[in-house]
Amino acid sequence: MVDQNDKILMVKNLTKYFPVGGLLSNHTLHALEDISFSIGKGEVVALVGESGSGKSTAARLVARLMPPTHGEIFYKGHDVLKTERRGASLKYRSQVQMIFQDPFSSLNSVHTIEHILSRPIEIHKKLRGKATKEKVVELLESVGLNPGADFIYKYPHELSGGQRQRVAIARALAVDPEIILADEPISMLDVSIRMGVMNLMENLKEERGIGYLYITHDIANARYISDKIMVLYAGMVMETAESEELIRNPSHPYTQLLFSAAPNPHGGQDRHTVAARGEVLSRIDPRPGCPFAPRCPRVMSVCQYEMPEIVTLNDNHNIRCHLYGAEHK
């Protein structure tokens, strides 16, 4: 269990809106709404939800690839959004690295693996020449590409999907980060090699104390690798709990729906079976009420016009749902 006072990254009320419809339109896409979380040394926080729920937007905001509409990002107590200058930005980006979903498109196809891994080392570490090459070989071998010297002159298209993703992980490790934002890191890989990549990430967590924001649509993956799970729907956090607690007691109807879709490792039917229904509401100028209401099998009239507040079921188990009233607050 990670000490709550030992948090490296803290995100508070992170929100992102996108204008849509052109210059003469005042419509707004609500991509992400007030999400908050923290990650400590060696902690894995999984962000789980369907495609379009805002998971990748959250990662890109934390990685500083786009500015938030509002919210705060703290790295070791420092407000990144307020104090960030060119130099501070490079320091933050060296400590908070990202692994993208598609290892082929995230690696420049016209450069060798040596060049791809050398660039972050030179920019952030200021190594040159032989020292850089030795570091590249060391990185390749640390992610299971042995011998590393056999890979440095290859191009991305000469590697398998699993090898490319290991190179992407090596690139993230090149600047000795404390946090890695892993955006669906195994979804583009063959099933046969997914476990190898997940085990590699788990080993790096244990050996180097790296914390992860692990983004996935597959709650079974989150169950395997994470310490805490956050369930995201239509840009909002619906339920958050320690992984074991959420697996034992998924309480939001949407979380139960996700578990229904995941294979049961013990065989048989999941005890929280929920049938999918309805369609995801548009997040352009969203209406009042719970966004899951049109699909919820336990919907009530209040769900149609009032957004539920987040309530606490027990220690570190929070839920946004009208089924859980004032007695849980």
C-alpha positions in Angstrom: 0.0 0.0 0.0 1.3 3.4 -1.0 1.6 6.1 1.8 -0.9 8.9 1.0 1.8 11.4 2.1 4.2 10.0 -0.5 2.4 11.1 -3.6 4.6 12.2 -6.6 1.8 13.4 -8.9 -1.5 14.9 -7.8 -4.2 16.0 -10.3 -7.1 18.1 -9.0 -10.4 18.9 -10.9 -8.8 18.5 -14.3 -11.2 19.6 -17.0 -11.1 19.9 -20.8 -13.6 21.4 -23.1 -13.3 21.7 -26.9 -15.2 24.3 -29.0 -17.0 22.6 -31.9 -18.9 23.8 -35.0 -16.6 26.6 -36.2 -15.9 30.2 -35.3 -19.6 31.2 -35.4 -20.7 28.4 -33.1 -20.8 28.5 -29.3 -21.2 24.7 -28.8 -18.8 22.9 -26.5 -17.6 19.3 -26.2 -17.2 18.4 -22.6 -14.4 15.9 -23.0 -13.3 15.7 -19.3 -15.0 16.9 -16.2 -13.3 17.5 -12.9 -11.2 14.4 -12.5 -8.8 14.1 -9.5 -6.3 11.4 -8.6 -2.8 11.0 -7.2 0.1 8.5 -7.9 2.8 7.6 -5.5 6.1 5.9 -5.9 5.6 2.4 -7.4 1.8 2.8 -7.5 -0.3 1.9 -10.5 -3.6 3.8 -11.0 -5.8 2.4 -13.7 -8.2 4.6 -15.6 -10.8 2.4 -17.2 -13.7 3.1 -19.6 -15.1 2.7 -23.0 -13.6 4.4 -26.1 -14.5 8.1 -26.1 -14.8 8.3 -22.3 -11.9 10.8 -22.0 -9.1 8.4 -20.9 -6.5 9.5 -23.5 -7.5 13.2 -23.1 -6.6 12.8 -19.4 -3.2 11.4 -20.2 -2.4 14.1 -22.7 -3.3 16.8 -20.3 -1.1 15.3 -17.6 1.7 14.9 -20.1 1.3 18.6 -21.0 0.6 17.8 -24.7 -2.4 20.1 -24.5 -3.6 22.8 -22.0 -6.5 22.0 -19.6 -9.6 24.2 -19.5 -9.1 24.3 -15.8 -7.7 22.2 -13.0 -4.4 21.7 -11.2 -1.4 19.4 -11.7 1.1 19.1 -8.8 4.4 17.4 -9.2 6.1 16.8 -5.8 4.0 19.7 -4.4 4.8 22.2 -7.2 1.9 23.6 -9.2 3.1 22.6 -12.7 0.6 24.8 -14.6 1.5 28.0 -12.7 5.2 27.7 -12.3 6.1 26.0 -15.6 8.8 27.7 -17.7 10.9 26.3 -20.5 13.5 24.8 -18.1 10.9 23.6 -15.6 8.8 22.1 -18.4 11.7 20.0 -19.6 12.3 18.8 -16.1 8.7 17.9 -15.6 8.5 16.1 -19.0 11.6 14.1 -18.1 10.0 12.9 -14.9 6.5 12.3 -16.4 6.8 10.2 -19.6 4.2 8.7 -21.9 3.8 5.4 -23.8 1.4 5.7 -26.6 -1.1 3.1 -27.8 0.3 2.4 -31.3 4.1 1.6 -31.1 4.5 1.9 -34.9 3.0 5.4 -35.3 4.7 6.7 -32.1 8.2 5.8 -33.4 9.7 7.7 -36.3 10.0 5.3 -39.2 12.9 7.1 -40.9 15.2 6.8 -37.9 17.1 3.9 -36.4 16.4 2.7 -32.9 19.7 4.2 -31.8 18.6 7.6 -33.0 15.1 7.3 -31.5 16.6 6.4 -28.0 19.5 8.8 -28.2 17.4 12.0 -28.7 15.8 12.1 -25.2 19.1 11.1 -23.6 20.8 14.0 -25.4 18.0 16.5 -24.7 17.5 15.7 -21.0 20.7 14.0 -19.9 23.3 15.8 -22.1 25.3 12.7 -22.8 27.2 12.5 -26.1 29.1 10.0 -28.3 30.1 6.7 -26.8 28.3 7.3 -23.5 25.0 7.8 -25.3 25.4 4.6 -27.4 26.3 2.6 -24.3 23.1 4.0 -22.6 21.0 3.0 -25.6 22.3 -0.6 -25.5 21.6 -0.7 -21.7 18.1 0.5 -22.2 17.3 -2.0 -24.9 18.6 -4.9 -22.7 16.6 -3.6 -19.7 13.4 -4.1 -21.7 14.3 -7.6 -22.8 15.8 -6.8 -26.3 19.0 -8.9 -26.1 21.7 -8.3 -27.1 20.9 -4.6 -27.4 23.7 -4.0 -29.9 21.8 -6.2 -32.4 18.9 -3.7 -32.4 20.4 -0.3 -32.5 20.8 -0.1 -36.3 17.4 -1.5 -37.0 14.4 0.6 -38.1 10.9 0.3 -36.5 9.4 -1.6 -39.5 12.0 -4.3 -39.0 10.7 -5.1 -35.5 7.6 -7.0 -34.4 4.8 -5.2 -32.6 6.0 -6.4 -29.2 9.5 -5.4 -29.9 8.4 -1.9 -31.0 6.4 -1.4 -27.8 9.5 -2.5 -25.8 11.4 0.2 -27.7 8.7 2.7 -26.8 9.0 1.7 -23.2 12.8 2.0 -23.4 12.4 5.5 -24.8 10.2 6.5 -21.8 12.9 5.0 -19.5 15.7 6.9 -21.2 15.3 9.9 -18.9 14.7 8.0 -15.7 11.1 9.1 -15.1 9.2 8.7 -11.9 5.8 8.5 -13.5 4.8 6.8 -16.8 1.5 7.5 -18.5 0.7 4.3 -20.3 -2.1 4.9 -22.9 -3.6 1.5 -23.9 0.0 0.1 -24.1 -1.0 -3.5 -25.1 -4.2 -3.0 -27.1 -2.4 -3.0 -30.5 -0.4 -6.1 -29.7 -1.1 -9.7 -30.4 -2.8 -11.5 -27.5 0.2 -13.9 -27.3 2.7 -11.1 -26.4 0.5 -8.8 -24.2 1.4 -10.6 -21.0 5.1 -10.2 -21.7 4.8 -6.4 -22.0 2.6 -6.2 -18.8 5.1 -8.3 -16.9 7.9 -6.0 -18.1 6.0 -3.0 -16.8 5.3 -4.7 -13.5 9.0 -5.6 -13.1 10.0 -2.0 -13.8 7.6 -0.8 -11.2 9.2 -3.2 -8.6 12.8 -2.5 -9.6 12.7 1.2 -10.2 9.7 2.4 -8.1 8.0 3.8 -11.2 4.4 4.9 -10.8 2.0 4.4 -13.6 -1.3 5.9 -14.9 -2.4 2.8 -16.8 -5.2 3.6 -19.3 -7.3 0.7 -20.6 -10.8 -0.2 -21.8 -10.3 -3.7 -20.4 -11.1 -4.0 -16.7 -9.4 -7.4 -16.7 -6.1 -5.8 -17.5 -6.6 -3.2 -14.8 -7.5 -5.9 -12.3 -4.2 -7.6 -13.1 -1.7 -4.7 -12.9 -3.2 -1.9 -10.8 -3.3 -0.9 -7.1 -6.3 1.4 -7.6 -9.0 1.6 -10.3 -10.9 4.7 -11.5 -13.9 4.1 -13.7 -14.5 6.8 -16.3 -17.7 7.4 -18.2 -18.5 10.3 -20.6 -15.5 12.3 -19.1 -16.6 11.8 -15.5 -15.2 9.5 -12.7 -18.1 7.2 -11.7 -16.3 5.0 -9.2 -12.9 4.8 -7.5 -11.5 2.2 -5.2 -8.5 0.0 -4.4 -8.4 -2.7 -7.0 -9.2 -5.6 -4.6 -12.1 -3.6 -3.2 -13.5 -2.8 -6.6 -13.2 -6.4 -7.8 -15.0 -7.6 -4.7 -17.7 -4.9 -4.6 -18.3 -3.1 -7.9 -21.1 -0.8 -7.0 -21.9 1.5 -9.8 -24.1 0.0 -12.5 -21.6 1.0 -15.2 -18.7 -0.7 -13.3 -20.9 -3.8 -13.1 -21.5 -3.5 -16.8 -17.7 -3.5 -17.4 -17.2 -6.5 -15.2 -20.0 -8.3 -17.1 -18.1 -7.8 -20.3 -14.8 -9.1 -18.9 -14.0 -12.9 -18.8 -14.4 -14.4 -15.4 -11.0 -16.0 -14.4 -12.9 -18.5 -12.1 -15.3 -19.6 -14.8 -19.1 -19.3 -14.9 -21.2 -16.2 -15.0 -20.2 -13.0 -13.2 -22.4 -12.3 -10.2 -22.7 -8.6 -11.3 -24.1 -9.4 -14.8 -25.7 -6.2 -16.3 -27.2 -6.1 -19.8 -26.0 -3.2 -22.0 -28.8 -1.0 -23.3 -29.3 2.5 -24.9 -26.7 4.7 -26.4 -23.9 7.0 -25.1 -25.2 10.6 -24.8 -23.5 13.3 -26.8 -21.1 15.3 -24.7 -21.7 18.4 -26.8 -23.5 20.8 -24.5 -24.6 17.9 -22.3 -28.0 17.9 -20.7 -28.4 17.9 -16.9 -28.5 14.6 -15.0 -26.3 11.5 -14.9 -24.7 10.8 -18.3 -25.2 7.0 -17.7 -29.0 7.4 -17.1 -30.1 6.3 -20.7 -28.2 3.0 -20.3 -28.7 2.3 -16.6 -30.9 -0.7 -15.7 -31.6 0.9 -12.3 -32.3 4.5 -13.5 -34.6 6.7 -11.3 -36.4 9.9 -12.2 -33.9 12.0 -10.3 -31.1 10.6 -12.6 -32.7 12.4 -15.6 -32.3 15.9 -14.3 -29.8 16.0 -11.4 -26.1 15.1 -11.5 -25.2 12.8 -8.6 -22.5 13.9 -6.2 -19.6 11.7 -5.2 -20.2 9.8 -2.0 -18.0 7.6 0.1 -19.1 4.0 0.6 -16.1 3.1 2.9 -12.4 3.9 3.1 -11.1 4.9 -0.3 -14.2 3.7 -2.2 -16.1 6.6 -3.8 -19.0 6.5 -6.2 -21.1 8.9 -8.2 -24.6 7.5 -8.2 -28.1 8.4 -6.8 -28.5 4.8 -5.6 -26.2 5.7 -2.7 -27.7 8.6 -0.8 -26.9 10.9 2.1 -26.3 8.1 4.5 -23.1 7.3 2.7 -21.7 10.8 2.8 
